[in-house]
Amino acid sequence: MTNAPWLDDDEQKAWRSYLQMRRTLETHLARHLQREFGLSESDFEILVNLSESETGRMRAYELGEATQWEKSRMSHHLTRMEKRGLIRKEACEARYPEIVLTDEGLAAIKACAPGHAGRVREFFVDVLGKERMLALGEAADDVIDAVDQHQRTDCPPEVRGCG
């Protein structure tokens, strides 16, 4: 990789536009979640994953895989969410407890999800339109596949999170 060529002007412009778009959209959506519902992006991500599971519960390592968070970040954040009543930790047959969506957590996700989805539609889906959305989805899948392939083959363990 050290001999890889620099990005040309068009590539650099596209890359920086993508980064700016992602930051701008994420920041805007996060501010709405925080100011309207008192939820952080991290809270929302955990609540979405739990609410979309069939049982409203997941193991912490499953949440870690879904969010790509480090174990310590997950542990600290779940503790904060538990103190706020959004989730609870429940003992189970396995070594670590299951993370369970509480009634308060379910109410929170039900309250904020429609507005959040509306803003995603307004600032992303409707702006891109159907054809560009499909193309972006395919491109995103290709990038994810390339990163996954790299992680399975020549990515150092400490970068993958395994070392």
Backbone bond lengths (Angstrom), bond angles and torsions (degrees), N, CA, C in turn:
res aa  C-N    CA-C-N  psi(-1)  N-CA   C-N-CA  omega(-1)  CA-C   N-CA-C  phi
1 M - - - 1.453 - - 1.520 112.84 -
2 T 1.319 118.40 -22.50 1.460 119.79 -177.06 1.518 112.36 -65.90
3 N 1.341 118.00 -23.20 1.459 121.55 178.77 1.526 112.51 -94.43
4 A 1.329 116.87 6.68 1.457 120.04 -179.36 1.521 109.94 -64.85
5 P 1.324 116.80 140.50 1.471 119.77 -179.06 1.535 111.19 -71.03
6 W 1.313 113.85 153.25 1.456 119.76 174.09 1.523 108.89 -64.76
7 L 1.315 116.08 160.35 1.457 120.29 173.92 1.524 108.77 -70.72
8 D 1.339 115.93 140.53 1.467 117.76 175.15 1.535 108.05 -77.49
9 D 1.319 116.90 177.07 1.465 120.70 -174.02 1.530 112.25 -59.53
10 D 1.329 117.40 -43.90 1.467 120.60 -179.96 1.531 111.43 -66.11
11 E 1.322 116.73 -41.46 1.469 120.60 178.49 1.525 111.09 -64.79
12 Q 1.326 115.88 -43.61 1.462 120.94 178.79 1.531 110.86 -62.21
13 K 1.329 116.52 -43.37 1.473 120.98 178.70 1.527 110.56 -62.19
14 A 1.319 117.22 -45.94 1.466 120.95 -179.87 1.527 110.79 -63.86
15 W 1.318 117.13 -43.95 1.464 121.02 -179.53 1.525 110.63 -62.35
16 R 1.325 116.36 -46.55 1.465 119.22 -179.06 1.525 111.95 -68.60
17 S 1.321 117.35 -35.27 1.464 120.00 175.44 1.522 110.67 -63.11
18 Y 1.329 116.16 -42.57 1.469 120.29 177.44 1.536 110.39 -60.05
19 L 1.347 116.78 -47.86 1.467 120.20 -179.55 1.523 111.32 -60.85
20 Q 1.329 117.26 -44.14 1.463 121.23 179.76 1.523 111.16 -64.80
21 M 1.339 117.20 -42.01 1.463 121.18 177.97 1.525 110.24 -60.17
22 R 1.333 115.89 -48.08 1.466 120.24 -177.85 1.522 110.67 -61.12
23 R 1.336 117.03 -47.77 1.467 120.42 -179.42 1.526 111.34 -63.57
24 T 1.320 116.64 -44.37 1.466 121.05 -178.48 1.519 111.11 -62.38
25 L 1.323 116.56 -48.05 1.458 120.73 -179.30 1.522 111.65 -65.97
26 E 1.336 117.11 -46.58 1.466 120.14 179.65 1.525 111.52 -61.32
27 T 1.313 117.14 -43.39 1.465 121.06 -179.58 1.524 110.89 -64.37
28 H 1.321 116.70 -43.99 1.465 120.64 -179.91 1.533 111.25 -62.91
29 L 1.326 116.19 -47.20 1.467 120.03 179.19 1.526 111.06 -63.72
30 A 1.326 116.79 -40.57 1.469 120.89 -179.76 1.523 111.38 -64.17
31 R 1.323 116.76 -39.21 1.471 119.46 178.98 1.521 111.32 -63.53
32 H 1.329 116.20 -40.38 1.470 118.84 176.85 1.526 110.69 -62.98
33 L 1.324 117.96 -45.68 1.471 120.89 179.39 1.525 110.64 -58.64
34 Q 1.327 116.19 -45.67 1.463 120.39 -176.92 1.523 111.53 -68.07
35 R 1.325 116.95 -48.39 1.461 119.89 -173.44 1.522 113.29 -76.14
36 E 1.330 117.23 -33.13 1.461 119.56 -177.53 1.526 112.88 -90.09
37 F 1.336 116.91 -29.19 1.463 119.10 -172.07 1.524 114.22 -129.91
38 G 1.326 118.28 -3.32 1.458 120.91 179.92 1.518 113.76 68.66
39 L 1.333 116.71 24.92 1.460 121.22 179.98 1.521 110.28 -113.68
40 S 1.313 115.87 141.14 1.461 120.29 173.49 1.529 108.41 -86.10
41 E 1.333 115.61 167.77 1.467 119.75 173.81 1.521 110.29 -57.45
42 S 1.322 116.58 -39.32 1.461 121.61 -179.50 1.522 111.08 -65.61
43 D 1.336 116.97 -43.37 1.469 120.26 175.32 1.526 109.80 -56.37
44 F 1.316 115.32 -48.89 1.459 121.40 -177.13 1.524 110.62 -59.43
45 E 1.328 116.47 -44.04 1.461 120.45 -178.44 1.528 111.36 -62.03
46 I 1.316 117.31 -43.12 1.471 120.90 177.77 1.526 110.40 -65.97
47 L 1.325 116.87 -45.94 1.467 120.53 -179.17 1.525 111.64 -62.27
48 V 1.322 117.79 -39.84 1.464 121.24 177.87 1.524 110.03 -61.17
49 N 1.332 116.37 -49.04 1.465 119.45 -178.80 1.519 111.71 -61.08
50 L 1.318 117.75 -44.40 1.469 120.43 179.45 1.523 111.46 -66.85
51 S 1.326 116.96 -41.46 1.469 119.71 -177.69 1.525 111.67 -69.35
52 E 1.324 117.48 -25.79 1.466 120.61 179.27 1.518 113.03 -88.50
53 S 1.331 117.82 -9.04 1.464 119.49 175.89 1.531 108.20 -76.74
54 E 1.297 116.80 150.20 1.474 120.70 -175.91 1.522 112.84 -60.17
55 T 1.324 116.48 -32.92 1.467 120.76 -173.76 1.517 114.40 -105.89
56 G 1.362 117.36 -4.51 1.457 119.72 -176.44 1.518 111.90 73.94
57 R 1.326 115.97 18.19 1.460 120.97 -179.26 1.522 109.44 -144.82
58 M 1.311 115.06 149.40 1.459 121.83 178.05 1.526 108.18 -149.69
59 R 1.298 115.72 159.00 1.459 120.84 171.11 1.530 107.64 -78.06
60 A 1.311 117.12 150.73 1.463 121.17 -179.45 1.525 111.22 -58.79
61 Y 1.329 117.29 -38.11 1.472 118.52 -179.68 1.524 110.56 -66.76
62 E 1.343 118.26 -32.37 1.470 120.84 176.03 1.526 110.18 -66.38
63 L 1.324 116.30 -41.59 1.468 120.06 175.93 1.527 110.05 -63.55
64 G 1.321 116.94 -38.06 1.457 121.24 177.45 1.517 112.10 -62.41
65 E 1.326 116.04 -41.49 1.466 119.57 177.73 1.528 110.88 -66.95
66 A 1.321 116.46 -41.03 1.465 120.57 -178.21 1.530 111.81 -66.97
67 T 1.329 116.65 -35.76 1.464 121.01 -175.88 1.526 113.16 -97.48
68 Q 1.327 116.84 -15.96 1.465 123.58 -175.40 1.527 111.45 63.64
69 W 1.335 116.07 33.49 1.458 120.86 178.17 1.518 109.83 -91.61
70 E 1.315 115.90 151.76 1.461 122.51 171.75 1.528 108.53 -68.52
71 K 1.313 115.84 154.23 1.464 122.23 -177.70 1.529 112.34 -57.14
72 S 1.337 117.30 -43.05 1.471 119.72 -177.45 1.528 111.15 -68.23
73 R 1.319 117.58 -39.37 1.467 120.21 177.63 1.526 109.61 -61.72
74 M 1.333 116.35 -44.70 1.464 120.76 179.93 1.524 110.30 -60.42
75 S 1.313 116.26 -47.85 1.460 120.29 -177.93 1.521 111.82 -59.64
76 H 1.325 116.42 -48.15 1.475 120.36 -179.75 1.523 111.42 -63.43
77 H 1.325 116.22 -42.24 1.461 118.07 -177.12 1.531 111.27 -69.29
78 L 1.323 116.96 -40.72 1.463 119.46 178.26 1.523 111.13 -62.31
79 T 1.321 117.16 -36.94 1.470 120.51 177.08 1.522 110.58 -62.27
80 R 1.335 116.62 -43.32 1.474 119.80 178.28 1.533 111.19 -64.13
81 M 1.336 116.39 -42.08 1.467 119.60 -179.63 1.525 110.96 -67.05
82 E 1.326 116.85 -35.64 1.462 120.45 178.63 1.525 110.47 -65.35
83 K 1.324 117.69 -41.30 1.467 121.78 178.21 1.523 111.22 -61.58
84 R 1.333 116.72 -29.73 1.465 121.41 -179.93 1.524 111.97 -88.68
85 G 1.332 117.42 -2.57 1.458 121.48 176.48 1.521 114.94 82.51
86 L 1.340 118.42 11.39 1.463 120.84 -178.03 1.533 112.44 -80.84
87 I 1.328 115.89 -29.41 1.463 121.71 178.29 1.528 107.70 -139.12
88 R 1.326 115.55 167.95 1.457 119.55 169.06 1.519 107.60 -139.90
89 K 1.305 114.92 154.48 1.464 121.21 177.12 1.518 106.99 -99.86
90 E 1.321 115.85 128.96 1.455 121.22 -176.64 1.518 110.00 -122.79
91 A 1.326 115.82 128.56 1.459 120.24 178.09 1.530 109.56 -61.48
92 C 1.324 114.89 146.96 1.457 120.61 177.50 1.523 108.11 -145.51
93 E 1.311 117.25 -176.73 1.460 121.07 -177.68 1.521 112.79 -64.82
94 A 1.304 117.43 -27.52 1.464 121.67 -179.42 1.533 110.44 -76.46
95 R 1.312 115.41 172.72 1.460 121.79 -176.30 1.521 113.06 -64.14
96 Y 1.323 116.60 -39.45 1.461 120.84 -176.81 1.521 110.30 -108.82
97 P 1.346 116.54 152.20 1.463 119.06 -177.77 1.524 112.85 -71.15
98 E 1.327 114.33 160.84 1.457 119.44 172.33 1.518 108.12 -85.96
99 I 1.326 115.21 151.42 1.457 121.54 177.16 1.522 106.34 -99.81
100 V 1.325 116.19 123.46 1.455 122.18 -172.15 1.527 110.12 -117.53
101 L 1.307 115.69 132.98 1.462 121.89 175.17 1.529 108.43 -72.59
102 T 1.323 117.09 123.71 1.467 121.01 178.42 1.526 110.09 -84.87
103 D 1.322 115.93 171.05 1.463 120.20 174.98 1.535 110.52 -59.30
104 E 1.347 116.25 -38.40 1.462 120.56 178.64 1.534 110.82 -65.37
105 G 1.326 116.24 -40.53 1.460 120.49 178.11 1.516 111.71 -65.72
106 L 1.328 116.14 -41.81 1.463 120.44 177.97 1.521 110.56 -64.25
107 A 1.319 116.71 -41.86 1.464 120.37 177.68 1.535 110.82 -62.32
108 A 1.324 116.33 -39.49 1.470 120.42 -179.91 1.522 111.26 -64.20
109 I 1.323 117.29 -45.06 1.466 119.43 -178.58 1.528 110.29 -69.82
110 K 1.318 117.15 -37.18 1.466 119.79 177.71 1.525 111.36 -66.01
111 A 1.324 116.98 -33.46 1.465 120.83 -179.57 1.529 111.86 -72.15
112 C 1.324 117.10 -40.65 1.466 119.13 -172.76 1.526 113.86 -94.09
113 A 1.325 118.98 -23.48 1.466 121.30 -173.79 1.535 113.94 -59.38
114 P 1.330 119.87 -44.12 1.475 117.68 -178.88 1.528 113.41 -61.63
115 G 1.329 117.55 -44.20 1.461 120.51 178.39 1.513 111.64 -65.70
116 H 1.325 116.42 -40.00 1.461 120.61 178.92 1.531 110.38 -63.26
117 A 1.323 115.90 -47.26 1.467 120.13 179.08 1.529 110.54 -61.71
118 G 1.324 116.61 -38.57 1.463 120.26 178.26 1.516 112.15 -62.37
119 R 1.336 116.12 -40.86 1.464 119.33 178.47 1.527 111.73 -70.16
120 V 1.336 117.63 -37.01 1.467 120.36 175.27 1.526 109.31 -61.34
121 R 1.319 116.23 -41.76 1.466 120.04 177.87 1.525 110.57 -63.38
122 E 1.325 116.65 -48.76 1.461 121.22 -176.34 1.528 113.47 -62.66
123 F 1.342 116.40 -44.02 1.461 119.70 -172.14 1.519 114.25 -98.85
124 F 1.332 118.17 -6.35 1.458 119.73 -177.39 1.528 110.94 -130.83
125 V 1.318 116.99 -63.24 1.468 120.90 -175.00 1.519 111.35 -62.02
126 D 1.327 117.49 -53.10 1.467 120.31 -177.42 1.528 112.65 -68.24
127 V 1.316 116.82 -32.10 1.457 120.14 178.87 1.528 110.31 -67.72
128 L 1.324 116.93 -42.12 1.463 120.21 -178.24 1.518 113.20 -78.12
129 G 1.317 118.00 -36.53 1.457 120.89 -175.75 1.524 110.59 79.34
130 K 1.331 115.60 167.01 1.460 121.61 -172.06 1.532 113.43 -61.38
131 E 1.320 118.17 -48.61 1.469 120.55 -176.28 1.523 112.03 -63.68
132 R 1.331 116.90 -45.50 1.458 119.27 -179.19 1.527 110.98 -70.72
133 M 1.352 117.25 -31.65 1.461 120.19 175.78 1.524 110.33 -62.84
134 L 1.331 116.89 -45.21 1.466 120.34 178.59 1.527 110.85 -62.37
135 A 1.336 116.58 -44.66 1.462 120.41 179.59 1.530 110.74 -63.12
136 L 1.326 116.80 -42.08 1.459 120.32 178.91 1.529 110.29 -64.46
137 G 1.316 117.55 -41.72 1.463 121.03 178.13 1.520 111.64 -59.76
138 E 1.322 116.26 -43.72 1.472 120.30 178.17 1.527 110.48 -65.21
139 A 1.321 116.92 -43.80 1.461 120.66 179.72 1.532 110.53 -63.27
140 A 1.318 116.78 -42.80 1.465 120.68 179.03 1.531 110.77 -61.43
141 D 1.328 116.51 -43.54 1.469 120.24 177.78 1.522 111.00 -60.70
142 D 1.331 117.54 -39.83 1.461 121.46 178.77 1.535 111.15 -64.12
143 V 1.319 117.07 -41.72 1.463 120.84 179.28 1.531 109.73 -66.40
144 I 1.315 117.10 -44.71 1.475 121.14 178.47 1.522 110.28 -59.71
145 D 1.332 117.11 -44.20 1.471 121.05 177.97 1.520 111.52 -61.21
146 A 1.336 117.50 -41.16 1.465 120.86 179.75 1.527 111.06 -64.26
147 V 1.335 117.04 -42.23 1.471 120.58 178.19 1.527 109.78 -65.86
148 D 1.344 117.28 -44.62 1.468 120.70 178.10 1.525 111.03 -58.17
149 Q 1.329 117.47 -43.91 1.463 121.89 178.79 1.526 110.33 -61.17
150 H 1.315 116.85 -44.98 1.469 121.45 178.41 1.530 110.58 -59.97
151 Q 1.338 116.69 -43.88 1.462 120.55 -178.95 1.535 111.57 -65.08
152 R 1.323 116.73 -32.74 1.464 120.17 179.91 1.519 112.79 -78.70
153 T 1.322 117.80 -19.33 1.460 119.52 -172.73 1.524 112.87 -113.33
154 D 1.320 118.61 -77.40 1.467 119.39 -170.39 1.525 115.35 -114.13
155 C 1.306 117.58 20.26 1.463 120.94 177.66 1.539 108.55 -84.83
156 P 1.328 117.86 129.80 1.476 119.61 178.45 1.539 111.15 -60.48
157 P 1.321 117.39 141.05 1.486 120.84 -177.29 1.528 113.49 -54.00
158 E 1.339 117.68 -37.81 1.462 119.23 -178.32 1.527 112.17 -68.16
159 V 1.336 117.67 -23.26 1.463 121.41 176.16 1.522 110.15 -81.07
160 R 1.320 117.12 -38.39 1.473 122.06 179.60 1.518 111.51 -69.65
161 G 1.313 117.27 -18.04 1.457 120.04 -175.90 1.510 111.96 93.87
162 C 1.340 117.07 15.47 1.468 120.59 -177.58 1.532 111.73 -107.25
163 G 1.304 117.87 -5.76 1.464 118.31 -173.11 1.479 114.75 -112.54
